């Protein structure tokens, strides 16, 4: 039995990996003045801690914008959605913006069904937009 914890603090600049039963990895990088997180896999009750650790790091490092690239996120349940909603509020309190990009498939459907697609700033890609 392995005791590896893939959400161990400190593993922030490269993808979080662990035992083969881990269904979510998250990359974290700085790009165009934003902190970009790239989750790959399934976001649910059993894997939310992996993204939570990286979101905490992003909130601490971001100067203005946190981007969550959902292009390779294949599933999100209510636990994942609640994590995203809580992060949105934390970002607002810290005067940061949280942007979801490349949202499609089951994740887009979840946001539509719950009406939260109207709450999040959802964009088609990572390109920054002009602010006015």
C-alpha positions in Angstrom: 0.0 0.0 0.0 1.3 3.4 -0.9 0.8 6.5 1.2 1.6 9.1 -1.6 -0.5 12.2 -1.3 -0.8 13.9 -4.7 -2.1 17.1 -3.2 1.0 17.6 -1.0 1.7 21.3 -0.7 4.8 22.4 -2.6 4.1 20.4 -5.8 2.9 23.5 -7.6 5.0 24.2 -10.7 4.5 20.8 -12.4 1.5 18.5 -12.7 0.5 16.7 -9.6 0.7 13.0 -10.1 0.4 10.0 -7.8 -0.8 6.4 -7.7 -2.6 5.0 -10.7 -6.0 5.4 -9.0 -5.6 9.2 -9.1 -8.1 10.4 -11.7 -7.1 14.1 -11.8 -3.8 15.9 -12.4 -3.4 19.7 -12.4 -0.7 21.8 -14.1 0.0 25.3 -12.8 1.9 27.9 -14.7 2.1 31.7 -15.2 1.1 32.9 -18.7 0.3 36.4 -20.0 0.0 37.9 -16.5 -2.4 35.2 -15.3 -2.0 32.0 -13.2 -3.3 29.2 -15.4 -4.5 25.9 -14.0 -5.0 22.9 -16.4 -6.8 20.0 -14.7 -6.8 16.7 -16.6 -9.3 14.0 -15.8 -12.3 13.8 -13.5 -13.1 16.4 -10.8 -15.3 14.8 -8.1 -15.4 14.1 -4.4 -12.4 11.8 -4.5 -10.2 14.2 -6.5 -11.3 17.7 -5.5 -8.4 18.0 -3.0 -5.9 17.8 -5.9 -7.5 20.9 -7.6 -8.1 22.6 -4.2 -4.4 22.6 -3.4 -3.5 24.1 -6.8 -6.3 26.7 -6.5 -5.0 27.8 -3.1 -1.5 28.2 -4.7 -3.0 30.2 -7.6 -4.9 32.5 -5.2 -1.7 33.1 -3.3 0.4 33.8 -6.5 -2.1 35.6 -8.8 -1.8 39.4 -9.4 -5.1 39.8 -11.3 -6.4 36.8 -13.1 -6.8 33.0 -12.5 -7.6 31.0 -15.5 -8.9 27.5 -15.2 -8.4 25.7 -18.6 -11.2 23.1 -18.6 -10.3 21.7 -22.0 -9.2 18.3 -20.7 -11.6 18.1 -17.7 -13.7 15.1 -18.6 -16.1 15.2 -15.7 -17.2 17.4 -12.8 -19.7 16.5 -10.1 -21.4 18.7 -7.5 -18.3 18.6 -5.3 -16.2 20.0 -8.1 -18.8 22.7 -8.9 -19.0 23.7 -5.3 -15.2 24.0 -5.3 -15.3 26.3 -8.3 -18.0 28.4 -6.8 -16.1 28.8 -3.5 -13.0 29.7 -5.4 -14.9 32.3 -7.4 -15.9 34.0 -4.1 -12.4 33.8 -2.7 -11.1 35.3 -5.9 -13.6 38.2 -5.7 -12.6 38.9 -2.1 -9.0 39.0 -3.1 -9.9 41.3 -6.1 -9.0 38.7 -8.6 -10.9 37.4 -11.5 -11.6 33.7 -12.1 -12.0 32.8 -15.8 -13.0 29.4 -17.1 -11.8 28.6 -20.6 -12.4 25.8 -23.1 -15.4 24.5 -21.2 -17.2 21.8 -23.1 -18.9 18.4 -22.9 -20.1 17.2 -19.5 -18.6 20.2 -17.7 -20.5 22.7 -19.9 -23.6 20.6 -19.5 -23.3 20.7 -15.7 -22.9 24.5 -15.7 -25.9 24.9 -18.0 -28.1 22.6 -15.9 -27.3 24.3 -12.7 -27.4 27.9 -14.1 -23.9 28.6 -13.0 -22.8 29.3 -16.6 -24.4 32.7 -15.9 -22.2 33.2 -12.8 -18.8 32.3 -14.2 -16.7 34.3 -16.7 -16.5 31.6 -19.4 -14.3 32.2 -22.5 -13.5 30.1 -25.5 -9.7 30.2 -25.1 -6.8 31.6 -23.1 -6.5 34.9 -25.0 -6.7 37.9 -22.7 -9.5 40.4 -23.3 -9.2 44.2 -23.3 -10.5 45.8 -20.1 -12.1 49.1 -20.1 
